[in-house]
Amino acid sequence: MDLSNLKPAKGSVKKERRIARGEGSGKGGTSTRGHKGQKSRSGYSKKIGFEGGQMPLQRRVPKFGFKNRNRVEYKAINLSSLQALAEKRDLDRIDVETLIESGLVSKNAKVKILGNGTLTRKLDVTAHAFSAAAQKAIEEAKGTVTKL
């Protein structure tokens, strides 16, 4: 066997159907488009979402709600995560850079500390926002809260 006698598997390559190449081809005449009408003409394309005259779905379904352009998206970090991170790395200060290094948040994310979990270590926490419960828990553990 060599490159000169390679060929595709039987039945895997089919001949292209050549439409509008004369009556002898069997696909001449109307060229599979039927007779007359809009769809038989060149350049025909129906509108996106057109349902044959039936009221289209995007007009049947009502509009509702809105997107607030001024919304600020925070990445939520719980106290339990801070406690685990502080124990693992033996930290007494946690800021956004520390969270980025540990892989908890991405580089451009704004961080909000939430109050789920317990905090037993004294931590100085720096973040963009804090929930009331988280702030209270950090201060009860003799830590400090700094908002960016």
trRosetta pair geometry for C-beta under 8 A, 3 or more apart (Angstrom, degrees):
i j d omega theta_ij theta_ji phi_ij phi_ji
1 5 6.6 -115 -143 69 64 111
1 6 7.9 77 -177 -71 99 77
2 5 6.5 76 60 21 65 89
3 6 5.9 -36 -152 -3 43 118
8 12 4.9 -122 158 71 115 119
8 13 5.0 95 77 -24 151 117
9 12 4.4 74 67 -15 90 129
17 27 6.5 99 171 -37 100 166
18 21 4.6 -4 136 2 111 143
18 25 6.0 -99 85 -148 95 146
18 27 7.0 158 91 63 51 131
19 25 7.8 174 -118 121 25 141
19 27 4.6 -90 -120 144 61 130
19 31 5.0 91 166 -162 101 92
19 32 5.8 -61 -136 8 129 120
20 27 6.9 -62 -27 125 38 90
20 28 6.5 92 -130 -126 33 52
20 31 4.0 6 -69 -107 92 131
21 25 4.8 79 74 -35 91 154
21 27 7.2 35 32 77 79 95
21 28 6.8 -100 66 -85 35 88
22 25 5.5 108 70 -5 74 100
22 28 4.8 -57 133 -86 18 136
23 26 7.9 55 172 -66 45 25
23 28 4.2 -94 -75 54 39 146
23 29 6.4 67 -101 -42 81 87
24 28 7.3 58 25 -22 44 134
25 28 5.7 117 46 -40 97 89
27 31 6.3 55 158 -133 79 54
27 32 6.1 -11 -154 -37 96 101
28 31 6.8 -25 -160 -73 24 70
30 33 5.2 -130 157 55 91 77
30 34 6.0 -133 152 67 146 8
30 35 6.1 -80 -107 -77 148 56
30 40 6.9 -56 -166 -142 103 122
33 39 6.8 -171 -169 124 94 82
33 40 4.3 119 141 -128 119 75
34 37 7.0 -12 102 41 117 126
34 39 7.3 32 50 90 122 110
34 40 5.9 -115 73 -80 79 112
35 40 6.8 -41 150 -73 12 159
36 40 5.8 148 125 34 7 147
37 40 5.2 93 65 3 76 104
37 41 7.8 -137 103 -16 44 88
38 41 6.1 -57 -162 18 37 113
38 44 5.7 127 154 -121 76 124
39 44 5.5 153 -125 153 37 166
40 44 7.7 89 43 -24 21 149
41 44 5.3 116 70 -48 81 107
46 50 4.5 -117 162 53 111 143
47 50 4.3 106 62 -45 85 114
49 56 4.6 61 155 -161 101 146
49 57 7.0 -120 -155 41 100 85
49 58 5.6 -35 -149 12 147 122
50 56 6.7 -72 -108 -81 25 123
51 54 4.3 -64 111 63 113 99
51 55 7.5 -12 57 77 129 22
51 56 5.1 157 0 -98 112 68
51 57 7.3 109 -46 -19 142 77
55 59 5.5 -113 179 86 90 115
55 60 5.3 113 120 -67 111 94
56 59 5.0 80 65 15 81 102
56 60 7.0 -149 99 -11 37 91
57 60 5.6 -57 -140 34 33 111
57 61 6.2 17 168 -10 69 109
58 61 6.6 -51 -133 40 27 101
67 71 7.8 -93 177 4 69 129
68 71 4.3 101 90 -42 107 101
72 110 6.4 -31 172 59 104 160
73 110 7.0 133 89 43 55 107
74 109 7.7 89 -161 173 40 89
74 110 5.0 -74 -111 100 67 96
74 111 6.6 77 -165 -164 92 10
74 112 3.7 39 162 -11 148 116
74 128 6.6 -157 -120 80 106 125
74 129 5.9 -72 -106 44 150 127
75 104 7.8 140 140 138 131 80
75 105 4.7 139 91 -120 157 106
75 106 7.5 159 -63 24 154 77
75 109 4.2 24 -15 168 130 136
75 110 6.8 155 11 76 79 45
75 111 5.5 -35 64 -104 93 60
75 112 7.1 163 69 23 40 74
76 112 5.6 -31 -103 73 60 97
76 114 5.2 15 -166 -16 103 128
77 81 5.2 -108 -170 73 84 139
77 82 6.6 92 144 -50 111 91
77 99 6.6 -77 -83 -130 160 139
77 104 6.1 57 -109 155 121 134
77 105 7.1 -65 -57 -51 122 113
77 111 5.9 -3 3 -164 122 103
77 112 7.2 161 24 79 74 45
77 113 5.6 -36 75 -107 92 60
77 114 6.9 164 76 19 36 82
77 127 7.5 -144 46 -115 123 148
78 81 5.0 105 61 2 73 99
78 82 7.4 -135 106 -1 45 87
78 113 7.7 111 -124 -164 15 61
78 114 5.1 -42 -99 74 64 96
78 115 7.5 -34 -147 77 76 11
78 116 4.0 -48 -140 65 127 97
78 117 5.1 104 148 3 111 120
79 82 5.4 -54 -151 37 41 114
79 83 6.1 45 150 -23 71 103
79 113 7.1 72 -70 178 68 99
79 114 7.3 -112 -19 93 75 53
79 115 5.9 17 -18 -146 122 36
79 116 6.4 -180 28 71 86 42
79 117 4.2 -161 79 75 86 101
79 118 6.7 -171 116 62 127 2
79 119 4.8 -90 -176 -51 120 102
79 134 5.9 -174 -58 -126 105 87
79 137 5.7 -34 -99 105 158 149
79 138 7.6 -149 -114 -62 114 83
80 83 5.6 -50 -147 34 32 114
80 84 6.4 32 154 -18 63 106
80 116 6.1 -50 -3 114 109 80
80 117 2.6 -158 -49 -101 87 154
80 118 7.2 48 -86 29 77 48
81 84 5.8 -53 -147 37 31 111
81 85 6.2 30 154 -18 65 109
81 104 6.4 115 168 -130 134 141
81 117 7.3 165 -3 9 55 163
82 85 5.7 -57 -146 39 29 111
82 86 6.1 29 156 -20 66 108
82 94 5.8 -168 -145 53 100 174
82 113 7.0 24 -46 -138 139 115
82 117 7.9 161 38 88 84 139
82 119 6.7 -8 87 -106 116 110
82 123 6.4 122 159 147 121 176
82 125 6.7 -15 -142 -103 148 128
83 86 5.9 -56 -145 37 27 110
83 87 6.4 22 157 -15 63 109
83 117 6.2 -146 10 147 129 129
83 118 6.9 43 -62 89 159 55
83 119 5.5 -151 -74 -113 107 59
83 120 6.6 71 -136 22 120 80
83 121 6.6 152 -129 17 72 105
84 87 6.0 -59 -148 39 28 108
84 88 6.1 27 156 -21 64 112
85 88 5.8 -57 -143 37 28 112
85 89 6.2 -11 170 16 65 111
85 91 6.8 -17 128 28 84 134
85 94 6.7 89 100 -113 129 132
85 98 7.4 113 157 146 136 112
85 99 7.8 -23 -137 -100 169 66
85 102 5.7 -11 -131 -126 121 168
85 104 7.3 -51 -77 -38 140 141
86 89 6.9 -75 -138 55 20 83
86 90 7.4 46 170 -126 56 12
86 91 4.6 -105 -128 60 66 90
86 92 7.4 81 -150 -83 111 31
86 94 6.6 -79 -74 -53 97 123
86 121 5.0 -151 127 59 147 157
86 123 5.9 -93 -91 -90 149 123
87 90 7.4 17 -163 -74 24 49
87 121 7.3 -166 -62 -36 76 139
89 102 7.6 -104 -31 -90 142 117
91 94 5.9 89 128 -68 140 82
91 98 6.8 89 -134 -152 160 149
91 123 7.4 44 113 -123 92 99
92 121 7.2 -132 -113 163 65 116
92 122 6.5 8 -149 92 98 82
92 123 6.3 -159 -167 -114 45 52
92 124 6.6 44 140 11 74 92
93 98 7.4 169 113 -38 73 149
93 123 7.2 144 -102 -164 23 69
93 124 4.6 -21 -111 65 76 104
93 125 8.0 176 -159 -77 50 33
93 126 7.6 15 -176 -2 91 104
94 98 5.1 -119 -146 75 61 148
94 99 7.0 71 178 -50 97 89
94 123 5.7 -2 8 -173 107 121
94 124 7.3 163 26 80 60 53
94 125 5.1 -8 67 -112 98 72
94 126 7.2 -169 99 29 52 69
95 98 5.4 106 51 7 58 102
95 99 7.4 -118 108 -2 35 92
95 125 7.6 158 -82 -163 48 41
95 126 3.9 0 -114 59 89 116
95 127 7.5 -171 -147 -63 50 56
96 99 5.6 -57 -152 38 36 112
96 100 6.3 39 150 -23 68 104
96 105 7.1 -66 -158 71 78 143
96 111 5.6 -175 -108 6 93 136
96 126 6.6 -81 -15 106 77 94
96 127 6.5 125 -67 -113 87 58
96 128 7.5 58 -79 -32 128 86
96 148 7.1 0 -26 -43 132 152
97 100 5.6 -52 -148 34 33 113
97 101 6.4 34 153 -19 65 105
98 101 5.8 -54 -149 36 31 112
98 102 6.4 22 155 -13 65 109
99 102 5.8 -58 -145 41 31 107
99 104 4.6 -75 -167 62 85 115
99 105 4.7 31 134 19 115 110
99 111 6.2 95 67 -101 166 153
100 103 7.8 43 175 -69 30 25
100 104 7.8 -84 -70 51 22 72
100 105 5.8 -58 -82 76 61 86
100 106 7.3 34 -125 173 87 14
100 107 6.0 68 -138 -98 130 51
105 109 4.5 -130 -177 67 106 135
105 111 5.6 -68 -78 -85 165 107
106 109 4.8 101 56 -21 78 112
110 128 4.3 -41 -169 30 92 170
110 129 7.2 46 154 3 108 103
111 127 4.4 -98 99 -150 106 104
111 128 5.3 132 53 15 59 96
111 129 7.5 -174 100 36 47 70
112 127 6.6 136 -109 148 22 130
112 128 6.4 -60 -69 74 63 92
112 129 4.1 -20 -110 76 91 102
112 130 6.9 -180 -162 -81 68 24
112 131 7.0 75 165 -37 104 80
113 125 6.2 42 -67 157 164 144
113 127 5.0 142 -25 34 103 162
113 129 7.4 -170 21 97 66 53
113 130 4.8 -11 58 -115 100 76
113 131 6.9 -126 97 14 60 77
113 134 4.5 169 122 163 94 154
113 135 7.9 119 86 -58 115 62
113 138 7.7 35 129 -44 149 135
114 131 5.0 47 -125 0 57 133
114 133 7.5 22 -178 70 57 108
114 134 5.6 -161 179 -54 12 130
115 131 5.2 -105 -16 83 97 123
115 132 7.6 -38 -36 79 140 50
115 133 2.9 -74 -16 108 171 108
115 134 4.0 -134 -69 -57 74 64
115 136 7.4 15 -112 48 135 94
115 137 5.6 141 -138 -5 96 133
118 137 7.4 -144 -141 -159 46 129
119 123 6.7 -91 -169 15 127 121
119 137 5.2 114 22 149 119 107
119 138 6.2 -2 79 -91 168 54
119 141 4.8 -94 112 -30 105 157
119 143 7.3 -60 145 0 140 141
120 141 6.7 180 -154 -128 11 126
121 141 6.6 49 83 168 30 135
121 143 7.8 60 113 -66 65 123
122 141 5.7 -168 -95 141 51 88
122 142 4.6 -36 -115 84 111 99
122 143 5.0 170 -166 -72 56 77
123 138 6.4 -79 70 -143 96 97
123 141 6.9 22 18 102 80 130
123 143 4.3 2 61 -121 54 144
124 143 5.9 -160 -72 -165 39 88
124 144 4.7 7 -124 52 81 98
124 146 7.2 28 174 -5 87 113
125 130 7.7 105 107 -92 126 124
125 138 5.7 -86 18 -133 129 149
125 143 6.4 47 -5 152 92 132
125 144 7.3 -174 30 88 61 54
125 145 5.9 -11 67 -113 95 60
125 146 7.1 -176 94 29 48 75
126 146 4.4 -21 -106 73 80 111
126 148 6.5 80 172 -55 91 94
127 130 6.4 115 70 -63 118 82
127 146 7.8 124 20 79 50 65
127 147 7.1 -34 78 -118 58 52
127 148 6.6 -97 138 -3 19 104
128 147 7.0 42 -175 -161 23 75
128 148 5.0 -49 -95 51 56 110
129 147 6.8 41 -95 -134 36 106
130 134 4.9 -136 -168 86 90 116
130 135 4.5 101 132 -62 134 95
130 138 7.7 -73 -148 11 142 138
130 145 5.8 -24 -38 -160 166 131
130 147 6.9 -108 -1 -85 102 97
131 134 4.6 91 55 6 83 105
131 135 7.0 -152 88 -7 41 87
132 135 5.8 -56 -148 36 30 111
132 136 6.3 30 155 -19 65 109
133 136 5.8 -56 -148 37 29 112
133 137 6.3 28 155 -20 65 109
134 137 5.8 -56 -146 37 30 110
134 138 6.3 28 157 -18 65 106
135 138 6.0 -56 -148 35 28 109
135 139 6.3 19 157 -11 64 111
135 145 5.2 6 -133 -79 84 169
136 139 6.0 -63 -147 42 27 106
136 140 6.2 29 155 -22 65 109
137 140 5.7 -53 -144 34 29 112
137 141 6.6 20 157 -11 62 107
138 141 6.0 -64 -154 41 30 104
138 143 4.4 -80 177 76 81 121
138 144 7.4 -55 144 70 114 9
138 145 5.4 109 90 -65 142 100
139 142 7.7 46 -176 -83 37 14
139 143 6.6 -100 -82 65 30 69
139 144 7.6 55 -98 -106 72 32
139 145 6.6 -53 -56 -13 93 112
